[in-house]
Amino acid sequence: MYPGEVSKEALDWKAVQGQHITAVQRNILVLGSGGREHALAWKLAQGEGNKVYIAPGNAGTAEVGTNVNIKVSDFEGIKKFCLDHEIGLVVVGPEQPLVDGIVDFFKEDARLQKIRIIGPDKRGAQLEGSKAYAKEFMARNGIPTARCLTVNKTADGAAFLKSLKAPYVLKADGLAAGKGVLILDSLDEAMSELDNMLGGKFGDASATVVIEEFLSGIECSVFVLTDGEHYVLLPEAKDYKRIGDGDKGLNTGGMGAVSPVPFCTPDFLQKVEERIVKPTLNGLKQEKIDYKGFIFLGLMNCGGDPYVIEYNVRMGDPETEAVMTRIEGDFADMLYACADGCLDQVYYAKSEKTALTVMLVSGGYPEVYQKGKVMTGLDQLRDCVAFHAGTAFDAEGRVITAGGRVIAVTAQGSNIMEAREKAYENVVKIKFEGENHRHDIGLDLSPLTSHL
């Protein structure tokens, strides 16, 4: 078994709890509208008796569940829908509602308390909501991470920047839609951008900036599902953030992903558990933070040792589009058990297959791009799953683009090259004006091509 797996011989969670999850309780609401939410809804819909709603959803989620026209920020609207439709489980996809306190909203409402919700409370969400808080948390709990200094005045950061070697890392303290991290090659540029960030480049999110020492290594993402006491390691992944082949060009929300990651060996993952996962969970308990949900560990593998680059308090995107295809069993059972504190008593295993995801984006992304472009070829896809990230329907019922990242094609194979071949065979079938994608997803990880 992999680290964090629970065998089929483990106790049956439903029997142990003495509960029968009724059809009503099997009504599940997924909050969000991206590729991550489509992947979550797709996996949850596979479970027997599960009825999935997605708010607000997209053109793809409409194929696996029922879209609901409610924004993730509309807590009162979400409450009404949950009560009217007897929702038994809420799965929060994006970070913003968690940082805004949706879990606290459910806990503090007498009528919502019976509804299980996956995600940390507002205090726990600060692991992602404030990079300064996350770095302080890591320092308190002895979790390996880069040296840093938190500043709100340019002058305060000058001496620390001068003590570092290039490149220089600047991070907006708050949420900046995945755009608040700058990696700069010159000290003068770092000083100038620090001034720009503190001056409002990313709005209120960069009123405080974390200056970090640059870590040299290769990145990966490790996903933890925890009920506050127990945990499992979900399939790990590696994403590709730059817009262009060869990791060139601007940073994006993610242009593709691969799972599993060859350099995430059992030895490396054991180090992750002992040095990062367990100290993180112990720290949350010591600080009396109620945490039932996902912890996304953005890691740097530095010569075989893991260092935390960042915490996220939800699943990653586009990694989720690869990860969900490798989870075996009823994912809803895992989430119900997580909410009930019984995660150690439910079956969980990972597929041995490799999943590879290629993201198709709008022309001009991650800068200015157009929406509303008609998409074709979706009916020609074979032996893959296309997770919609930014799509909608037009007045004629056609699927159109509705975002920068449009659709994520995921295929599986016995190895990276086989998964690559299947994915790219389908990528070229999807057409829309301005379509762009990377052509090298997974090449750096394959032993056949990594030397190129």
C-alpha positions in Angstrom: 0.0 0.0 0.0 1.0 3.6 -0.5 1.6 5.9 2.6 -1.7 7.0 3.9 -3.9 4.3 2.3 -6.5 2.3 4.2 -6.9 -1.3 3.1 -10.2 -3.0 2.1 -9.9 -5.1 5.3 -10.3 -1.9 7.4 -13.4 -1.5 9.4 -16.5 -0.5 7.4 -17.1 3.1 8.4 -20.8 3.1 7.8 -21.3 -0.1 9.9 -19.1 1.2 12.7 -21.0 4.4 12.9 -24.3 2.6 12.9 -25.5 5.0 10.2 -27.3 4.5 7.0 -26.6 7.3 4.5 -30.1 7.8 3.0 -30.8 9.0 -0.5 -31.5 12.4 0.9 -28.2 12.6 2.7 -26.6 11.6 -0.6 -27.5 15.0 -2.0 -24.1 16.7 -2.4 -23.4 20.3 -3.3 -20.0 21.3 -4.8 -19.2 25.0 -4.7 -17.2 26.4 -7.6 -17.1 26.7 -11.4 -13.7 25.6 -12.5 -11.9 22.5 -13.7 -11.2 21.4 -10.1 -15.0 21.5 -9.3 -15.8 19.6 -12.5 -13.3 16.9 -11.5 -14.7 16.7 -7.9 -18.3 16.5 -9.2 -17.3 13.9 -11.8 -15.8 11.7 -9.1 -18.6 12.2 -6.6 -21.2 11.4 -9.2 -19.7 7.9 -9.7 -20.8 6.8 -6.2 -24.0 4.8 -5.8 -27.0 6.9 -5.0 -25.1 10.2 -5.1 -26.9 13.2 -6.5 -24.6 16.1 -7.2 -25.3 19.8 -7.5 -22.7 22.4 -8.6 -22.9 26.1 -7.8 -22.5 27.8 -10.1 -20.8 25.2 -12.3 -20.1 25.3 -16.0 -20.9 23.6 -19.2 -19.0 20.5 -18.2 -20.4 20.1 -14.7 -23.9 20.1 -16.3 -23.0 16.7 -17.7 -22.4 15.0 -14.3 -24.8 16.9 -12.1 -27.2 19.8 -11.8 -25.9 23.4 -12.1 -27.3 25.9 -9.6 -27.1 29.6 -10.3 -25.7 30.7 -7.0 -22.3 32.4 -6.5 -19.9 30.9 -4.0 -19.9 34.2 -2.1 -23.7 34.1 -1.6 -23.8 32.4 1.8 -27.5 33.1 2.3 -28.4 31.7 -1.1 -26.3 28.6 -0.4 -28.1 28.1 2.9 -31.5 28.3 1.3 -30.6 25.9 -1.4 -29.1 23.4 1.1 -32.2 23.4 3.2 -34.6 23.3 0.3 -32.8 20.4 -1.3 -31.9 18.4 1.8 -28.2 18.6 1.1 -26.2 16.2 3.2 -22.6 17.2 2.2 -21.1 20.5 0.9 -17.7 20.3 -0.8 -16.0 23.8 -1.0 -13.9 24.0 -4.1 -12.2 27.4 -4.2 -10.3 29.1 -1.4 -12.2 32.4 -1.2 -15.4 31.2 0.5 -13.2 29.3 3.0 -11.2 32.4 3.8 -14.4 34.3 4.1 -15.7 31.9 6.7 -18.3 29.7 5.0 -17.5 26.8 7.4 -18.1 29.1 10.4 -21.3 30.2 8.8 -22.6 26.6 8.7 -21.4 25.9 12.2 -23.1 28.9 13.7 -26.4 28.4 12.1 -28.7 26.0 14.0 -30.3 24.7 10.8 -27.1 24.2 8.9 -25.2 22.4 11.7 -26.5 19.0 10.6 -25.0 19.4 7.1 -21.5 18.1 6.7 -19.1 20.5 5.1 -15.6 19.8 3.8 -13.1 22.6 4.5 -11.4 24.4 7.4 -12.9 27.1 9.5 -11.8 30.7 9.0 -8.8 30.4 11.3 -7.6 27.3 9.5 -8.1 29.0 6.1 -5.5 31.6 7.0 -2.9 29.0 6.1 -3.7 30.1 2.5 -5.4 33.4 3.2 -2.2 34.9 4.7 1.3 33.8 3.6 2.7 35.6 6.6 0.5 33.6 8.9 1.5 30.4 7.2 5.2 31.2 7.6 4.7 32.0 11.2 2.8 28.7 11.7 5.6 26.8 10.1 8.2 28.4 12.3 6.2 27.6 15.4 5.9 24.0 14.4 9.4 23.4 13.0 8.2 22.7 9.5 11.0 23.1 6.8 10.5 26.1 4.6 12.6 29.0 3.1 14.0 31.8 5.2 11.7 34.9 4.9 10.9 38.4 6.2 7.4 39.9 6.3 7.3 43.7 5.5 4.8 46.5 4.9 7.4 49.1 4.0 10.0 49.0 1.2 12.8 50.2 3.5 12.2 47.4 5.9 12.8 44.8 3.2 15.9 46.4 1.6 18.5 44.9 4.0 17.0 41.4 3.8 16.9 41.5 0.0 20.5 42.5 -0.1 21.4 39.5 2.2 19.9 37.1 -0.3 21.2 35.7 -3.6 19.3 36.0 -6.8 16.7 35.1 -7.8 14.5 36.9 -5.3 11.0 35.8 -4.3 8.2 38.2 -3.4 4.8 37.0 -2.3 1.7 39.0 -1.7 0.4 38.2 1.8 -3.2 37.8 0.8 -5.2 36.1 -2.0 -4.2 37.4 -5.4 -5.9 34.9 -7.8 -2.7 32.9 -8.2 -0.8 36.0 -9.5 0.8 37.3 -6.3 4.1 35.6 -6.5 7.1 37.2 -8.3 10.5 35.6 -8.9 13.0 38.2 -10.0 16.5 37.9 -11.2 18.0 41.3 -10.2 18.2 43.1 -6.9 17.1 46.4 -8.5 14.1 44.7 -10.1 13.2 43.1 -6.7 13.4 46.4 -4.9 11.2 48.1 -7.6 8.6 45.4 -7.5 8.5 45.3 -3.7 7.7 49.0 -3.9 5.0 48.3 -6.5 3.5 45.5 -4.6 3.3 47.5 -1.3 1.9 50.3 -3.4 -1.1 48.3 -4.5 0.0 46.2 -7.5 -2.2 43.3 -6.2 -4.6 45.5 -4.2 -5.1 44.9 -0.6 -3.5 41.4 -1.0 0.0 43.0 -1.3 -0.4 45.6 1.5 2.0 43.2 3.2 4.7 41.2 1.4 6.6 38.1 2.3 10.2 38.2 1.0 11.6 34.7 0.7 14.9 33.0 0.0 14.8 31.1 -3.3 14.8 27.4 -3.0 16.5 25.4 -5.7 14.9 22.1 -6.6 11.9 20.7 -8.4 8.3 21.3 -7.3 5.5 18.9 -6.6 2.1 19.0 -4.9 1.1 16.6 -2.1 -2.5 16.5 -1.1 -3.7 15.6 2.4 -7.3 14.8 3.4 -7.7 15.1 7.2 -10.6 14.9 9.7 -8.4 16.6 12.3 -7.2 13.4 13.8 -6.5 11.0 10.9 -5.3 11.6 7.4 -4.7 10.1 4.0 -2.3 11.2 1.3 -4.2 11.6 -1.9 -2.2 11.0 -5.2 0.6 13.6 -5.6 1.0 15.6 -8.7 3.3 18.0 -10.5 1.8 21.0 -12.3 3.2 23.3 -15.0 2.7 27.0 -14.3 4.4 28.8 -17.1 2.4 29.6 -20.3 5.1 28.4 -22.8 6.9 25.2 -23.6 10.1 24.7 -21.7 8.7 26.6 -18.7 9.0 29.9 -20.6 6.8 33.0 -20.3 4.4 34.3 -17.7 3.0 32.4 -14.8 -0.5 31.1 -15.1 -3.0 29.2 -12.9 -1.6 26.0 -14.4 -1.1 24.6 -17.9 -1.1 20.9 -17.1 -0.3 18.2 -14.5 1.0 14.7 -14.1 0.3 12.1 -11.4 2.1 10.2 -9.9 5.4 12.1 -9.8 8.5 9.8 -10.4 10.7 11.6 -7.9 8.1 11.4 -5.2 9.5 8.0 -4.0 8.2 6.2 -0.9 11.3 7.5 0.9 10.5 11.1 -0.1 6.8 10.8 0.8 7.8 9.3 4.2 9.9 12.4 4.8 6.9 14.6 3.8 4.7 12.7 6.3 7.2 12.9 9.2 8.5 16.4 8.7 5.5 18.2 7.3 2.2 16.4 7.5 2.3 15.3 11.1 3.8 18.5 12.5 1.1 20.5 10.5 -1.7 18.5 12.0 -0.3 18.6 15.5 0.1 22.4 15.1 -3.5 22.7 14.1 -4.7 20.7 17.1 -2.5 22.6 19.5 -3.9 25.8 18.3 -7.5 24.4 18.5 -8.2 24.9 14.8 -11.0 22.8 13.5 -9.8 21.4 10.3 -11.8 18.8 8.3 -10.8 19.0 4.7 -7.9 19.2 2.2 -4.4 20.5 2.8 -2.5 21.2 -0.4 1.3 21.1 0.3 3.2 23.0 -2.4 6.6 21.5 -2.0 10.2 21.9 -3.3 12.2 18.7 -3.5 15.7 20.0 -2.6 18.1 17.1 -3.1 15.6 14.6 -1.7 14.4 16.7 1.2 11.0 18.4 1.1 10.5 22.1 1.9 7.1 23.8 2.0 6.7 26.6 -0.5 3.0 27.2 0.4 -0.1 25.8 2.0 -3.4 25.8 0.2 -6.6 24.8 2.0 -8.3 23.2 -0.9 -7.4 20.9 -3.8 -5.2 22.3 -6.5 -6.1 23.2 -10.1 -5.2 21.6 -12.6 -3.8 18.9 -10.3 -7.2 17.8 -9.2 -8.1 17.0 -12.8 -5.3 14.3 -12.8 -5.6 13.3 -9.1 -9.4 12.5 -9.2 -8.9 9.9 -12.0 -6.5 7.9 -9.8 -8.7 7.7 -6.6 -10.4 4.3 -6.2 -13.6 3.7 -4.3 -16.5 6.0 -3.5 -15.0 9.4 -2.9 -18.2 10.6 -1.2 -17.7 7.9 1.4 -14.3 9.3 2.1 -15.7 12.8 2.5 -18.6 11.8 4.7 -16.1 9.9 6.9 -13.8 12.9 6.9 -16.6 15.2 8.1 -17.5 12.6 10.8 -14.0 12.1 12.1 -13.8 8.5 10.9 -11.3 8.8 8.0 -9.3 5.9 9.3 -12.3 3.6 8.8 -13.1 3.9 5.1 -11.6 2.2 2.1 -9.1 4.2 0.1 -6.5 3.3 -2.5 -4.8 4.8 -5.5 -4.7 3.5 -9.1 -1.3 2.4 -10.3 -1.9 4.2 -13.6 -0.4 7.5 -14.7 -2.7 10.4 -15.3 -1.7 13.4 -17.5 -3.6 16.6 -17.9 -3.2 19.2 -20.7 -4.9 22.6 -20.2 -6.3 24.4 -23.2 -6.5 28.2 -22.8 -7.8 31.3 -24.5 -5.5 33.3 -26.8 -3.8 36.0 -24.8 -4.1 34.3 -21.5 -2.8 35.0 -18.8 -3.1 38.6 -19.9 -6.0 40.0 -22.0 -8.2 37.4 -23.7 -11.6 37.1 -25.3 -14.5 35.0 -24.2 -17.6 33.6 -26.0 -15.7 31.6 -28.6 -17.7 28.6 -29.9 -16.0 25.2 -29.1 -16.1 22.2 -31.4 -14.8 18.7 -31.3 -15.9 17.8 -27.8 -18.1 15.0 -29.2 -15.0 13.4 -30.9 -13.0 12.8 -27.7 -12.1 9.2 -26.9 -10.4 7.4 -24.0 -10.0 10.6 -21.9 -11.9 12.9 -19.7 -12.3 16.6 -20.5 -12.8 18.7 -17.4 -14.3 22.1 -18.2 -12.5 25.0 -16.5 -14.0 28.1 -18.1 -17.0 27.2 -20.3 -20.6 28.1 -20.6 -23.6 27.7 -22.9 -24.7 30.4 -25.4 -28.3 31.1 -26.3 -28.3 28.3 -28.8 -27.0 25.8 -26.4 -23.5 25.6 -27.8 -20.5 25.3 -25.5 -18.4 28.5 -25.5 -15.3 29.8 -23.8 -15.9 31.7 -20.6 -12.5 32.1 -19.0 -8.7 32.1 -19.6 -8.2 28.5 -18.8 -10.9 26.7 -20.8 -10.7 22.9 -20.6 -8.4 20.3 -19.2 -7.9 17.0 -21.1 -6.9 14.1 -18.9 -5.9 10.7 -20.0 -4.4 7.7 -18.3 -1.7 5.2 -19.3 0.6 2.6 -17.9 3.4 5.3 -18.0 3.8 9.0 -18.8 4.4 8.6 -22.5 1.3 6.5 -23.0 -0.8 8.9 -21.0 0.8 11.8 -23.0 0.0 10.2 -26.3 -3.7 9.6 -25.4 -4.1 13.1 -24.0 -2.6 15.0 -27.0 -4.5 12.8 -29.5 -7.6 14.4 -28.0 -6.3 17.9 -27.4 -6.0 18.5 -31.1 -9.6 17.6 -31.7 -10.9 20.5 -29.6 -11.1 23.7 -31.6 -11.9 27.3 -30.7 -10.6 30.6 -31.9 -7.3 31.6 -30.3 -6.8 28.1 -28.6 -3.4 27.7 -27.0 -1.8 24.9 -25.0 1.6 23.6 -24.0 3.1 20.7 -26.0 5.6 19.4 -23.4 3.5 18.4 -20.4 5.3 15.4 -18.8 8.3 15.3 -21.0 10.6 16.5 -18.2 9.5 13.5 -16.1 9.7 10.7 -18.6 13.0 8.8 -18.5 12.8 8.6 -22.3 12.8 12.4 -22.8 13.9 14.1 -19.6 17.5 14.4 -21.0 16.3 16.4 -24.0 
